[in-house]
Every structure is written in C-alpha cells, then in structure tokens.
Amino acid sequence: LEGRLRNIPDTSGSMGGARARARRVTRHLRRVAQAEKLIAKSSSALYSAFEREYESELMKIGTGRSQQKPTPRFNWR
C-alpha cells in the first residue's frame, strides 16, 4: 500500500511530500496489523482455556442430547 500511495503526488505536486504522506498513513496500518495478530493470539488462548476449564460440563451436554430420528422416505414404486 505504501508503494502505491507514494506514486500519488501531494497537492503541491511534490513527490517528497507524497512519500511522507504514505509513511504517515501506512504507520497506522502497521499498528492495526500488529493489533490483529494480538487479537488472534488472545482468541486462541481464550478458546483453549474455555475448553480446558469447562470440558467436563461440555461432555455432559454433548452426550445428553438425543439423536434425531431420520424421517421416513416414501417409496412410491
């Protein structure tokens, strides 16, 4: 993205200003990317902790459900 933004000249037509603008914009994009990586890592840790702490309750719920009976098929022939 920074490479593309560098090629758009600023209002005065200066390419040096365009590079500075591109750096300022992509700096925020990099911060967002770092935050997204942290979110993914934390979400994974959350899910594993949830499974570890509530595994016994989840097993009880999973086996307690009755299976649905298959619907009978009509064979006309």
N, CA, C and O atoms as a Tripos MOL2 file, in Angstrom:
@<TRIPOS>MOLECULE
protein
  308   307    77     0     0
PROTEIN
NO_CHARGES

@<TRIPOS>ATOM
      1 N           0.8290   -1.1910    0.0000 N.3       1 LEU1
      2 CA          0.0000    0.0000    0.0000 C.3       1 LEU1
      3 C           0.8700    1.2490    0.0000 C.2       1 LEU1
      4 O           0.5860    2.2250   -0.6950 O.2       1 LEU1
      5 N           1.9240    1.1970    0.7860 N.am      2 GLU2
      6 CA          2.7910    2.3730    0.8480 C.3       2 GLU2
      7 C           3.3910    2.6730   -0.5200 C.2       2 GLU2
      8 O           3.5080    3.8360   -0.9050 O.2       2 GLU2
      9 N           3.7680    1.6420   -1.2490 N.am      3 GLY3
     10 CA          4.3260    1.8380   -2.5830 C.3       3 GLY3
     11 C           3.3360    2.4930   -3.5280 C.2       3 GLY3
     12 O           3.7120    3.3390   -4.3400 O.2       3 GLY3
     13 N           2.0780    2.1070   -3.4270 N.am      4 ARG4
     14 CA          1.0530    2.7130   -4.2810 C.3       4 ARG4
     15 C           0.7970    4.1640   -3.8890 C.2       4 ARG4
     16 O           0.6410    5.0280   -4.7520 O.2       4 ARG4
     17 N           0.7530    4.4280   -2.5850 N.am      5 LEU5
     18 CA          0.4730    5.7860   -2.1330 C.3       5 LEU5
     19 C           1.6210    6.7430   -2.4370 C.2       5 LEU5
     20 O           1.3990    7.9450   -2.5870 O.2       5 LEU5
     21 N           2.8360    6.2270   -2.5280 N.am      6 ARG6
     22 CA          3.9840    7.0780   -2.8430 C.3       6 ARG6
     23 C           3.8740    7.6900   -4.2310 C.2       6 ARG6
     24 O           4.4290    8.7590   -4.4820 O.2       6 ARG6
     25 N           3.1710    7.0310   -5.1240 N.am      7 ASN7
     26 CA          3.0710    7.4930   -6.5020 C.3       7 ASN7
     27 C           1.9920    8.5470   -6.7090 C.2       7 ASN7
     28 O           1.8440    9.0690   -7.8140 O.2       7 ASN7
     29 N           1.2370    8.8690   -5.6600 N.am      8 ILE8
     30 CA          0.2120    9.9040   -5.7630 C.3       8 ILE8
     31 C           0.8180   11.2010   -5.2380 C.2       8 ILE8
     32 O           1.0550   11.3140   -4.0360 O.2       8 ILE8
     33 N           1.0730   12.1680   -6.0900 N.am      9 PRO9
     34 CA          1.7020   13.4120   -5.6260 C.3       9 PRO9
     35 C           0.7740   14.1940   -4.7040 C.2       9 PRO9
     36 O          -0.4490   14.1000   -4.8060 O.2       9 PRO9
     37 N           1.3800   14.9700   -3.7980 N.am     10 ASP10
     38 CA          0.5630   15.7740   -2.8970 C.3      10 ASP10
     39 C          -0.0010   16.9780   -3.6490 C.2      10 ASP10
     40 O           0.1990   17.1090   -4.8570 O.2      10 ASP10
     41 N          -0.6970   17.8460   -2.9420 N.am     11 THR11
     42 CA         -1.3970   18.9550   -3.6000 C.3      11 THR11
     43 C          -0.4570   19.9150   -4.3130 C.2      11 THR11
     44 O          -0.8430   20.5550   -5.2910 O.2      11 THR11
     45 N           0.7810   20.0180   -3.8250 N.am     12 SER12
     46 CA          1.7380   20.9180   -4.4830 C.3      12 SER12
     47 C           2.4840   20.2220   -5.6180 C.2      12 SER12
     48 O           3.2690   20.8570   -6.3220 O.2      12 SER12
     49 N           2.2490   18.9300   -5.7990 N.am     13 GLY13
     50 CA          2.9120   18.1790   -6.8590 C.3      13 GLY13
     51 C           4.2490   17.5980   -6.4530 C.2      13 GLY13
     52 O           4.9610   17.0550   -7.2970 O.2      13 GLY13
     53 N           4.6070   17.6960   -5.1920 N.am     14 SER14
     54 CA          5.8940   17.2040   -4.7040 C.3      14 SER14
     55 C           5.8290   15.7100   -4.4210 C.2      14 SER14
     56 O           4.9140   15.2340   -3.7490 O.2      14 SER14
     57 N           6.8070   14.9750   -4.9400 N.am     15 MET15
     58 CA          6.8590   13.5340   -4.6670 C.3      15 MET15
     59 C           7.4390   13.2640   -3.2850 C.2      15 MET15
     60 O           7.1470   12.2260   -2.6910 O.2      15 MET15
     61 N           8.2580   14.1800   -2.7620 N.am     16 GLY16
     62 CA          8.7630   14.0290   -1.3950 C.3      16 GLY16
     63 C           7.6340   14.0970   -0.3890 C.2      16 GLY16
     64 O           7.6130   13.3460    0.5870 O.2      16 GLY16
     65 N           6.7010   14.9940   -0.6270 N.am     17 GLY17
     66 CA          5.5260   15.0890    0.2310 C.3      17 GLY17
     67 C           4.6470   13.8630    0.1110 C.2      17 GLY17
     68 O           4.0030   13.4470    1.0750 O.2      17 GLY17
     69 N           4.6250   13.2890   -1.0750 N.am     18 ALA18
     70 CA          3.8270   12.0770   -1.2770 C.3      18 ALA18
     71 C           4.4010   10.9210   -0.4760 C.2      18 ALA18
     72 O           3.6480   10.1390    0.1070 O.2      18 ALA18
     73 N           5.7170   10.8010   -0.4380 N.am     19 ARG19
     74 CA          6.3380    9.7270    0.3490 C.3      19 ARG19
     75 C           6.0630    9.9170    1.8360 C.2      19 ARG19
     76 O           5.8080    8.9480    2.5520 O.2      19 ARG19
     77 N           6.1160   11.1620    2.3020 N.am     20 ALA20
     78 CA          5.8450   11.4390    3.7160 C.3      20 ALA20
     79 C           4.3980   11.0970    4.0640 C.2      20 ALA20
     80 O           4.1270   10.5180    5.1160 O.2      20 ALA20
     81 N           3.4810   11.4560    3.1850 N.am     21 ARG21
     82 CA          2.0720   11.1170    3.4310 C.3      21 ARG21
     83 C           1.8740    9.6130    3.4600 C.2      21 ARG21
     84 O           1.1370    9.0960    4.2990 O.2      21 ARG21
     85 N           2.5220    8.9180    2.5590 N.am     22 ALA22
     86 CA          2.3830    7.4590    2.5010 C.3      22 ALA22
     87 C           2.8960    6.8210    3.7830 C.2      22 ALA22
     88 O           2.2840    5.8870    4.3000 O.2      22 ALA22
     89 N           4.0140    7.3170    4.2990 N.am     23 ARG23
     90 CA          4.5450    6.7740    5.5580 C.3      23 ARG23
     91 C           3.5910    7.0310    6.7170 C.2      23 ARG23
     92 O           3.3790    6.1570    7.5570 O.2      23 ARG23
     93 N           3.0160    8.2320    6.7620 N.am     24 ARG24
     94 CA          2.0950    8.5590    7.8560 C.3      24 ARG24
     95 C           0.8520    7.6730    7.8280 C.2      24 ARG24
     96 O           0.3550    7.2640    8.8780 O.2      24 ARG24
     97 N           0.3570    7.3810    6.6510 N.am     25 VAL25
     98 CA         -0.8480    6.5490    6.5340 C.3      25 VAL25
     99 C          -0.5320    5.0910    6.8520 C.2      25 VAL25
    100 O          -1.2670    4.4450    7.5990 O.2      25 VAL25
    101 N           0.5450    4.5760    6.2960 N.am     26 THR26
    102 CA          0.8430    3.1540    6.4920 C.3      26 THR26
    103 C           1.3340    2.8470    7.8950 C.2      26 THR26
    104 O           1.3100    1.6900    8.3150 O.2      26 THR26
    105 N           1.7780    3.8570    8.6300 N.am     27 ARG27
    106 CA          2.1610    3.6300   10.0260 C.3      27 ARG27
    107 C           0.9520    3.1330   10.8150 C.2      27 ARG27
    108 O           1.0720    2.2170   11.6280 O.2      27 ARG27
    109 N          -0.2010    3.7320   10.5790 N.am     28 HIS28
    110 CA         -1.4210    3.2940   11.2700 C.3      28 HIS28
    111 C          -1.8380    1.9000   10.8090 C.2      28 HIS28
    112 O          -2.3360    1.1000   11.6020 O.2      28 HIS28
    113 N          -1.6370    1.6170    9.5460 N.am     29 LEU29
    114 CA         -1.9690    0.2960    9.0260 C.3      29 LEU29
    115 C          -1.1130   -0.7840    9.6850 C.2      29 LEU29
    116 O          -1.6060   -1.8710    9.9860 O.2      29 LEU29
    117 N           0.1440   -0.4920    9.9030 N.am     30 ARG30
    118 CA          1.0210   -1.4590   10.5800 C.3      30 ARG30
    119 C           0.5760   -1.6960   12.0170 C.2      30 ARG30
    120 O           0.6220   -2.8230   12.5090 O.2      30 ARG30
    121 N           0.1460   -0.6280   12.6890 N.am     31 ARG31
    122 CA         -0.3460   -0.7830   14.0640 C.3      31 ARG31
    123 C          -1.5880   -1.6700   14.1060 C.2      31 ARG31
    124 O          -1.7340   -2.5090   14.9940 O.2      31 ARG31
    125 N          -2.4670   -1.4770   13.1490 N.am     32 VAL32
    126 CA         -3.6740   -2.3060   13.0820 C.3      32 VAL32
    127 C          -3.2980   -3.7660   12.8410 C.2      32 VAL32
    128 O          -3.8890   -4.6640   13.4400 O.2      32 VAL32
    129 N          -2.3220   -4.0080   11.9710 N.am     33 ALA33
    130 CA         -1.8940   -5.3810   11.6850 C.3      33 ALA33
    131 C          -1.3130   -6.0370   12.9350 C.2      33 ALA33
    132 O          -1.5700   -7.2140   13.1910 O.2      33 ALA33
    133 N          -0.5380   -5.2930   13.7090 N.am     34 GLN34
    134 CA          0.0060   -5.8390   14.9480 C.3      34 GLN34
    135 C          -1.1130   -6.1510   15.9340 C.2      34 GLN34
    136 O          -1.0830   -7.1790   16.6100 O.2      34 GLN34
    137 N          -2.0960   -5.2630   16.0130 N.am     35 ALA35
    138 CA         -3.2230   -5.4880   16.9180 C.3      35 ALA35
    139 C          -4.0260   -6.7140   16.4970 C.2      35 ALA35
    140 O          -4.4850   -7.4750   17.3500 O.2      35 ALA35
    141 N          -4.2000   -6.9140   15.1970 N.am     36 GLU36
    142 CA         -4.9320   -8.0860   14.7070 C.3      36 GLU36
    143 C          -4.2040   -9.3780   15.0660 C.2      36 GLU36
    144 O          -4.8430  -10.3720   15.4090 O.2      36 GLU36
    145 N          -2.8840   -9.3740   14.9900 N.am     37 LYS37
    146 CA         -2.1180  -10.5590   15.3820 C.3      37 LYS37
    147 C          -2.3130  -10.8530   16.8570 C.2      37 LYS37
    148 O          -2.4640  -12.0110   17.2470 O.2      37 LYS37
    149 N          -2.3100   -9.8110   17.6840 N.am     38 LEU38
    150 CA         -2.5140   -9.9910   19.1150 C.3      38 LEU38
    151 C          -3.9260  -10.4930   19.4040 C.2      38 LEU38
    152 O          -4.1230  -11.3290   20.2850 O.2      38 LEU38
    153 N          -4.9020   -9.9850   18.6660 N.am     39 ILE39
    154 CA         -6.2840  -10.4420   18.8420 C.3      39 ILE39
    155 C          -6.4000  -11.9250   18.5110 C.2      39 ILE39
    156 O          -7.0500  -12.6740   19.2400 O.2      39 ILE39
    157 N          -5.7780  -12.3500   17.4250 N.am     40 ALA40
    158 CA         -5.8380  -13.7640   17.0380 C.3      40 ALA40
    159 C          -5.1780  -14.6470   18.0890 C.2      40 ALA40
    160 O          -5.6920  -15.7150   18.4190 O.2      40 ALA40
    161 N          -4.0490  -14.2060   18.6090 N.am     41 LYS41
    162 CA         -3.3420  -14.9790   19.6350 C.3      41 LYS41
    163 C          -4.1820  -15.0650   20.9060 C.2      41 LYS41
    164 O          -4.2970  -16.1340   21.5060 O.2      41 LYS41
    165 N          -4.7670  -13.9450   21.3160 N.am     42 SER42
    166 CA         -5.5770  -13.9300   22.5300 C.3      42 SER42
    167 C          -6.8520  -14.7500   22.3660 C.2      42 SER42
    168 O          -7.2910  -15.4060   23.3100 O.2      42 SER42
    169 N          -7.4400  -14.7190   21.1900 N.am     43 SER43
    170 CA         -8.6500  -15.5100   20.9460 C.3      43 SER43
    171 C          -8.3640  -16.9980   21.0220 C.2      43 SER43
    172 O          -9.1700  -17.7680   21.5460 O.2      43 SER43
    173 N          -7.2240  -17.3980   20.5030 N.am     44 SER44
    174 CA         -6.8390  -18.8010   20.5690 C.3      44 SER44
    175 C          -6.6140  -19.2290   22.0140 C.2      44 SER44
    176 O          -7.0280  -20.3160   22.4170 O.2      44 SER44
    177 N          -5.9620  -18.3790   22.7880 N.am     45 ALA45
    178 CA         -5.7340  -18.6860   24.1990 C.3      45 ALA45
    179 C          -7.0500  -18.7410   24.9610 C.2      45 ALA45
    180 O          -7.2240  -19.5880   25.8370 O.2      45 ALA45
    181 N          -7.9710  -17.8550   24.6370 N.am     46 LEU46
    182 CA         -9.2790  -17.8480   25.2800 C.3      46 LEU46
    183 C         -10.0260  -19.1450   25.0190 C.2      46 LEU46
    184 O         -10.5870  -19.7340   25.9430 O.2      46 LEU46
    185 N         -10.0400  -19.5950   23.7660 N.am     47 TYR47
    186 CA        -10.7740  -20.8080   23.4180 C.3      47 TYR47
    187 C         -10.1720  -22.0350   24.0960 C.2      47 TYR47
    188 O         -10.9010  -22.8970   24.5870 O.2      47 TYR47
    189 N          -8.8510  -22.1140   24.1250 N.am     48 SER48
    190 CA         -8.2330  -23.2760   24.7670 C.3      48 SER48
    191 C          -8.4730  -23.2640   26.2690 C.2      48 SER48
    192 O          -8.6830  -24.3200   26.8660 O.2      48 SER48
    193 N          -8.4480  -22.0830   26.8950 N.am     49 ALA49
    194 CA         -8.7310  -22.0050   28.3280 C.3      49 ALA49
    195 C         -10.1840  -22.3730   28.6120 C.2      49 ALA49
    196 O         -10.4700  -23.0490   29.6000 O.2      49 ALA49
    197 N         -11.0960  -21.9370   27.7580 N.am     50 PHE50
    198 CA        -12.5080  -22.2790   27.9290 C.3      50 PHE50
    199 C         -12.7130  -23.7800   27.8460 C.2      50 PHE50
    200 O         -13.4010  -24.3620   28.6850 O.2      50 PHE50
    201 N         -12.1250  -24.4090   26.8440 N.am     51 GLU51
    202 CA        -12.2660  -25.8600   26.7110 C.3      51 GLU51
    203 C         -11.6570  -26.5940   27.8940 C.2      51 GLU51
    204 O         -12.2230  -27.5740   28.3800 O.2      51 GLU51
    205 N         -10.5130  -26.1270   28.3540 N.am     52 ARG52
    206 CA         -9.8350  -26.7870   29.4660 C.3      52 ARG52
    207 C         -10.6660  -26.6840   30.7460 C.2      52 ARG52
    208 O         -10.7840  -27.6630   31.4820 O.2      52 ARG52
    209 N         -11.2390  -25.5170   31.0170 N.am     53 GLU53
    210 CA        -11.9710  -25.3030   32.2620 C.3      53 GLU53
    211 C         -13.3630  -25.9360   32.2510 C.2      53 GLU53
    212 O         -13.8460  -26.3830   33.2910 O.2      53 GLU53
    213 N         -14.0050  -25.9790   31.0980 N.am     54 TYR54
    214 CA        -15.3880  -26.4340   31.0250 C.3      54 TYR54
    215 C         -15.5440  -27.7420   30.2660 C.2      54 TYR54
    216 O         -16.6400  -28.0580   29.8020 O.2      54 TYR54
    217 N         -14.4720  -28.5030   30.1310 N.am     55 GLU55
    218 CA        -14.5240  -29.7330   29.3420 C.3      55 GLU55
    219 C         -15.5230  -30.7390   29.9010 C.2      55 GLU55
    220 O         -16.2780  -31.3500   29.1450 O.2      55 GLU55
    221 N         -15.5310  -30.9130   31.2170 N.am     56 SER56
    222 CA        -16.4310  -31.9140   31.7930 C.3      56 SER56
    223 C         -17.8990  -31.5330   31.5770 C.2      56 SER56
    224 O         -18.7240  -32.3950   31.2720 O.2      56 SER56
    225 N         -18.2240  -30.2600   31.7320 N.am     57 GLU57
    226 CA        -19.5980  -29.8310   31.5020 C.3      57 GLU57
    227 C         -19.9870  -29.9770   30.0350 C.2      57 GLU57
    228 O         -21.1180  -30.3460   29.7210 O.2      57 GLU57
    229 N         -19.0530  -29.6880   29.1450 N.am     58 LEU58
    230 CA        -19.3380  -29.8190   27.7220 C.3      58 LEU58
    231 C         -19.5690  -31.2740   27.3360 C.2      58 LEU58
    232 O         -20.4110  -31.5620   26.4850 O.2      58 LEU58
    233 N         -18.8340  -32.1890   27.9500 N.am     59 MET59
    234 CA        -19.0170  -33.6030   27.6480 C.3      59 MET59
    235 C         -20.3920  -34.0760   28.1110 C.2      59 MET59
    236 O         -21.0330  -34.8680   27.4210 O.2      59 MET59
    237 N         -20.8540  -33.6030   29.2680 N.am     60 LYS60
    238 CA        -22.1760  -33.9920   29.7650 C.3      60 LYS60
    239 C         -23.2780  -33.5020   28.8290 C.2      60 LYS60
    240 O         -24.2290  -34.2280   28.5400 O.2      60 LYS60
    241 N         -23.1410  -32.2940   28.3710 N.am     61 ILE61
    242 CA        -24.1560  -31.7270   27.4800 C.3      61 ILE61
    243 C         -24.1590  -32.4590   26.1490 C.2      61 ILE61
    244 O         -25.2190  -32.7470   25.5940 O.2      61 ILE61
    245 N         -22.9830  -32.7560   25.6410 N.am     62 GLY62
    246 CA        -22.8790  -33.3900   24.3300 C.3      62 GLY62
    247 C         -23.4770  -34.7800   24.3050 C.2      62 GLY62
    248 O         -24.0910  -35.1600   23.3080 O.2      62 GLY62
    249 N         -23.3160  -35.5620   25.3840 N.am     63 THR63
    250 CA        -23.8530  -36.9210   25.3930 C.3      63 THR63
    251 C         -25.3160  -36.9430   25.8090 C.2      63 THR63
    252 O         -26.0000  -37.9340   25.5510 O.2      63 THR63
    253 N         -25.8180  -35.8970   26.4370 N.am     64 GLY64
    254 CA        -27.1900  -35.8740   26.9110 C.3      64 GLY64
    255 C         -28.2060  -35.5800   25.8290 C.2      64 GLY64
    256 O         -29.4020  -35.7790   26.0440 O.2      64 GLY64
    257 N         -27.7790  -35.1240   24.7020 N.am     65 ARG65
    258 CA        -28.7100  -34.7890   23.6330 C.3      65 ARG65
    259 C         -29.1700  -36.0530   22.9190 C.2      65 ARG65
    260 O         -28.3760  -36.9470   22.6270 O.2      65 ARG65
    261 N         -30.4580  -36.1070   22.6480 N.am     66 SER66
    262 CA        -30.9690  -37.2620   21.9210 C.3      66 SER66
    263 C         -30.7650  -37.0370   20.4320 C.2      66 SER66
    264 O         -30.8280  -35.9100   19.9400 O.2      66 SER66
    265 N         -30.5240  -38.1150   19.7390 N.am     67 GLN67
    266 CA        -30.3150  -38.0380   18.2980 C.3      67 GLN67
    267 C         -31.6690  -37.9610   17.6020 C.2      67 GLN67
    268 O         -32.6260  -38.6160   18.0150 O.2      67 GLN67
    269 N         -31.7430  -37.1660   16.5540 N.am     68 GLN68
    270 CA        -32.9850  -37.0710   15.8000 C.3      68 GLN68
    271 C         -33.1610  -38.3240   14.9600 C.2      68 GLN68
    272 O         -32.2130  -38.8370   14.3660 O.2      68 GLN68
    273 N         -34.4080  -38.8070   14.9240 N.am     69 LYS69
    274 CA        -34.6960  -39.9800   14.1130 C.3      69 LYS69
    275 C         -34.7740  -39.5550   12.6570 C.2      69 LYS69
    276 O         -35.3130  -38.4920   12.3490 O.2      69 LYS69
    277 N         -34.2470  -40.3630   11.7700 N.am     70 PRO70
    278 CA        -34.3470  -39.9880   10.3520 C.3      70 PRO70
    279 C         -35.7980  -40.0360    9.8930 C.2      70 PRO70
    280 O         -36.5650  -40.9060   10.3060 O.2      70 PRO70
    281 N         -36.1550  -39.1090    9.0490 N.am     71 THR71
    282 CA        -37.5280  -39.0690    8.5440 C.3      71 THR71
    283 C         -37.7270  -40.2090    7.5510 C.2      71 THR71
    284 O         -36.8410  -40.4920    6.7440 O.2      71 THR71
    285 N         -38.8860  -40.8620    7.6060 N.am     72 PRO72
    286 CA        -39.1200  -41.9850    6.6790 C.3      72 PRO72
    287 C         -39.2550  -41.4790    5.2470 C.2      72 PRO72
    288 O         -39.8650  -40.4420    4.9890 O.2      72 PRO72
    289 N         -38.6820  -42.2240    4.3440 N.am     73 ARG73
    290 CA        -38.7580  -41.8820    2.9270 C.3      73 ARG73
    291 C         -39.9550  -42.6040    2.3100 C.2      73 ARG73
    292 O         -40.2400  -43.7600    2.6230 O.2      73 ARG73
    293 N         -40.6270  -41.9060    1.4490 N.am     74 PHE74
    294 CA        -41.7570  -42.5060    0.7540 C.3      74 PHE74
    295 C         -41.2530  -43.1680   -0.5180 C.2      74 PHE74
    296 O         -40.6670  -42.5220   -1.3860 O.2      74 PHE74
    297 N         -41.4880  -44.4500   -0.6070 N.am     75 ASN75
    298 CA        -41.1150  -45.2000   -1.8080 C.3      75 ASN75
    299 C         -42.3920  -45.5400   -2.5600 C.2      75 ASN75
    300 O         -43.1070  -46.4660   -2.1790 O.2      75 ASN75
    301 N         -42.6780  -44.8230   -3.5930 N.am     76 TRP76
    302 CA        -43.9060  -44.9890   -4.3500 C.3      76 TRP76
    303 C         -43.8120  -46.1250   -5.3460 C.2      76 TRP76
    304 O         -44.8430  -46.5510   -5.8660 O.2      76 TRP76
    305 N         -42.6890  -46.6090   -5.6240 N.am     77 ARG77
    306 CA        -42.5590  -47.6780   -6.6180 C.3      77 ARG77
    307 C         -42.4200  -49.0170   -5.9850 C.2      77 ARG77
    308 O         -42.3000  -50.0210   -6.6860 O.2      77 ARG77
@<TRIPOS>BOND
     1     1     2 1
     2     2     3 1
     3     3     4 2
     4     3     5 am
     5     5     6 1
     6     6     7 1
     7     7     8 2
     8     7     9 am
     9     9    10 1
    10    10    11 1
    11    11    12 2
    12    11    13 am
    13    13    14 1
    14    14    15 1
    15    15    16 2
    16    15    17 am
    17    17    18 1
    18    18    19 1
    19    19    20 2
    20    19    21 am
    21    21    22 1
    22    22    23 1
    23    23    24 2
    24    23    25 am
    25    25    26 1
    26    26    27 1
    27    27    28 2
    28    27    29 am
    29    29    30 1
    30    30    31 1
    31    31    32 2
    32    31    33 am
    33    33    34 1
    34    34    35 1
    35    35    36 2
    36    35    37 am
    37    37    38 1
    38    38    39 1
    39    39    40 2
    40    39    41 am
    41    41    42 1
    42    42    43 1
    43    43    44 2
    44    43    45 am
    45    45    46 1
    46    46    47 1
    47    47    48 2
    48    47    49 am
    49    49    50 1
    50    50    51 1
    51    51    52 2
    52    51    53 am
    53    53    54 1
    54    54    55 1
    55    55    56 2
    56    55    57 am
    57    57    58 1
    58    58    59 1
    59    59    60 2
    60    59    61 am
    61    61    62 1
    62    62    63 1
    63    63    64 2
    64    63    65 am
    65    65    66 1
    66    66    67 1
    67    67    68 2
    68    67    69 am
    69    69    70 1
    70    70    71 1
    71    71    72 2
    72    71    73 am
    73    73    74 1
    74    74    75 1
    75    75    76 2
    76    75    77 am
    77    77    78 1
    78    78    79 1
    79    79    80 2
    80    79    81 am
    81    81    82 1
    82    82    83 1
    83    83    84 2
    84    83    85 am
    85    85    86 1
    86    86    87 1
    87    87    88 2
    88    87    89 am
    89    89    90 1
    90    90    91 1
    91    91    92 2
    92    91    93 am
    93    93    94 1
    94    94    95 1
    95    95    96 2
    96    95    97 am
    97    97    98 1
    98    98    99 1
    99    99   100 2
   100    99   101 am
   101   101   102 1
   102   102   103 1
   103   103   104 2
   104   103   105 am
   105   105   106 1
   106   106   107 1
   107   107   108 2
   108   107   109 am
   109   109   110 1
   110   110   111 1
   111   111   112 2
   112   111   113 am
   113   113   114 1
   114   114   115 1
   115   115   116 2
   116   115   117 am
   117   117   118 1
   118   118   119 1
   119   119   120 2
   120   119   121 am
   121   121   122 1
   122   122   123 1
   123   123   124 2
   124   123   125 am
   125   125   126 1
   126   126   127 1
   127   127   128 2
   128   127   129 am
   129   129   130 1
   130   130   131 1
   131   131   132 2
   132   131   133 am
   133   133   134 1
   134   134   135 1
   135   135   136 2
   136   135   137 am
   137   137   138 1
   138   138   139 1
   139   139   140 2
   140   139   141 am
   141   141   142 1
   142   142   143 1
   143   143   144 2
   144   143   145 am
   145   145   146 1
   146   146   147 1
   147   147   148 2
   148   147   149 am
   149   149   150 1
   150   150   151 1
   151   151   152 2
   152   151   153 am
   153   153   154 1
   154   154   155 1
   155   155   156 2
   156   155   157 am
   157   157   158 1
   158   158   159 1
   159   159   160 2
   160   159   161 am
   161   161   162 1
   162   162   163 1
   163   163   164 2
   164   163   165 am
   165   165   166 1
   166   166   167 1
   167   167   168 2
   168   167   169 am
   169   169   170 1
   170   170   171 1
   171   171   172 2
   172   171   173 am
   173   173   174 1
   174   174   175 1
   175   175   176 2
   176   175   177 am
   177   177   178 1
   178   178   179 1
   179   179   180 2
   180   179   181 am
   181   181   182 1
   182   182   183 1
   183   183   184 2
   184   183   185 am
   185   185   186 1
   186   186   187 1
   187   187   188 2
   188   187   189 am
   189   189   190 1
   190   190   191 1
   191   191   192 2
   192   191   193 am
   193   193   194 1
   194   194   195 1
   195   195   196 2
   196   195   197 am
   197   197   198 1
   198   198   199 1
   199   199   200 2
   200   199   201 am
   201   201   202 1
   202   202   203 1
   203   203   204 2
   204   203   205 am
   205   205   206 1
   206   206   207 1
   207   207   208 2
   208   207   209 am
   209   209   210 1
   210   210   211 1
   211   211   212 2
   212   211   213 am
   213   213   214 1
   214   214   215 1
   215   215   216 2
   216   215   217 am
   217   217   218 1
   218   218   219 1
   219   219   220 2
   220   219   221 am
   221   221   222 1
   222   222   223 1
   223   223   224 2
   224   223   225 am
   225   225   226 1
   226   226   227 1
   227   227   228 2
   228   227   229 am
   229   229   230 1
   230   230   231 1
   231   231   232 2
   232   231   233 am
   233   233   234 1
   234   234   235 1
   235   235   236 2
   236   235   237 am
   237   237   238 1
   238   238   239 1
   239   239   240 2
   240   239   241 am
   241   241   242 1
   242   242   243 1
   243   243   244 2
   244   243   245 am
   245   245   246 1
   246   246   247 1
   247   247   248 2
   248   247   249 am
   249   249   250 1
   250   250   251 1
   251   251   252 2
   252   251   253 am
   253   253   254 1
   254   254   255 1
   255   255   256 2
   256   255   257 am
   257   257   258 1
   258   258   259 1
   259   259   260 2
   260   259   261 am
   261   261   262 1
   262   262   263 1
   263   263   264 2
   264   263   265 am
   265   265   266 1
   266   266   267 1
   267   267   268 2
   268   267   269 am
   269   269   270 1
   270   270   271 1
   271   271   272 2
   272   271   273 am
   273   273   274 1
   274   274   275 1
   275   275   276 2
   276   275   277 am
   277   277   278 1
   278   278   279 1
   279   279   280 2
   280   279   281 am
   281   281   282 1
   282   282   283 1
   283   283   284 2
   284   283   285 am
   285   285   286 1
   286   286   287 1
   287   287   288 2
   288   287   289 am
   289   289   290 1
   290   290   291 1
   291   291   292 2
   292   291   293 am
   293   293   294 1
   294   294   295 1
   295   295   296 2
   296   295   297 am
   297   297   298 1
   298   298   299 1
   299   299   300 2
   300   299   301 am
   301   301   302 1
   302   302   303 1
   303   303   304 2
   304   303   305 am
   305   305   306 1
   306   306   307 1
   307   307   308 2
@<TRIPOS>SUBSTRUCTURE
     1 LEU1         2 RESIDUE 1 A LEU
     2 GLU2         6 RESIDUE 1 A GLU
     3 GLY3        10 RESIDUE 1 A GLY
     4 ARG4        14 RESIDUE 1 A ARG
     5 LEU5        18 RESIDUE 1 A LEU
     6 ARG6        22 RESIDUE 1 A ARG
     7 ASN7        26 RESIDUE 1 A ASN
     8 ILE8        30 RESIDUE 1 A ILE
     9 PRO9        34 RESIDUE 1 A PRO
    10 ASP10       38 RESIDUE 1 A ASP
    11 THR11       42 RESIDUE 1 A THR
    12 SER12       46 RESIDUE 1 A SER
    13 GLY13       50 RESIDUE 1 A GLY
    14 SER14       54 RESIDUE 1 A SER
    15 MET15       58 RESIDUE 1 A MET
    16 GLY16       62 RESIDUE 1 A GLY
    17 GLY17       66 RESIDUE 1 A GLY
    18 ALA18       70 RESIDUE 1 A ALA
    19 ARG19       74 RESIDUE 1 A ARG
    20 ALA20       78 RESIDUE 1 A ALA
    21 ARG21       82 RESIDUE 1 A ARG
    22 ALA22       86 RESIDUE 1 A ALA
    23 ARG23       90 RESIDUE 1 A ARG
    24 ARG24       94 RESIDUE 1 A ARG
    25 VAL25       98 RESIDUE 1 A VAL
    26 THR26      102 RESIDUE 1 A THR
    27 ARG27      106 RESIDUE 1 A ARG
    28 HIS28      110 RESIDUE 1 A HIS
    29 LEU29      114 RESIDUE 1 A LEU
    30 ARG30      118 RESIDUE 1 A ARG
    31 ARG31      122 RESIDUE 1 A ARG
    32 VAL32      126 RESIDUE 1 A VAL
    33 ALA33      130 RESIDUE 1 A ALA
    34 GLN34      134 RESIDUE 1 A GLN
    35 ALA35      138 RESIDUE 1 A ALA
    36 GLU36      142 RESIDUE 1 A GLU
    37 LYS37      146 RESIDUE 1 A LYS
    38 LEU38      150 RESIDUE 1 A LEU
    39 ILE39      154 RESIDUE 1 A ILE
    40 ALA40      158 RESIDUE 1 A ALA
    41 LYS41      162 RESIDUE 1 A LYS
    42 SER42      166 RESIDUE 1 A SER
    43 SER43      170 RESIDUE 1 A SER
    44 SER44      174 RESIDUE 1 A SER
    45 ALA45      178 RESIDUE 1 A ALA
    46 LEU46      182 RESIDUE 1 A LEU
    47 TYR47      186 RESIDUE 1 A TYR
    48 SER48      190 RESIDUE 1 A SER
    49 ALA49      194 RESIDUE 1 A ALA
    50 PHE50      198 RESIDUE 1 A PHE
    51 GLU51      202 RESIDUE 1 A GLU
    52 ARG52      206 RESIDUE 1 A ARG
    53 GLU53      210 RESIDUE 1 A GLU
    54 TYR54      214 RESIDUE 1 A TYR
    55 GLU55      218 RESIDUE 1 A GLU
    56 SER56      222 RESIDUE 1 A SER
    57 GLU57      226 RESIDUE 1 A GLU
    58 LEU58      230 RESIDUE 1 A LEU
    59 MET59      234 RESIDUE 1 A MET
    60 LYS60      238 RESIDUE 1 A LYS
    61 ILE61      242 RESIDUE 1 A ILE
    62 GLY62      246 RESIDUE 1 A GLY
    63 THR63      250 RESIDUE 1 A THR
    64 GLY64      254 RESIDUE 1 A GLY
    65 ARG65      258 RESIDUE 1 A ARG
    66 SER66      262 RESIDUE 1 A SER
    67 GLN67      266 RESIDUE 1 A GLN
    68 GLN68      270 RESIDUE 1 A GLN
    69 LYS69      274 RESIDUE 1 A LYS
    70 PRO70      278 RESIDUE 1 A PRO
    71 THR71      282 RESIDUE 1 A THR
    72 PRO72      286 RESIDUE 1 A PRO
    73 ARG73      290 RESIDUE 1 A ARG
    74 PHE74      294 RESIDUE 1 A PHE
    75 ASN75      298 RESIDUE 1 A ASN
    76 TRP76      302 RESIDUE 1 A TRP
    77 ARG77      306 RESIDUE 1 A ARG
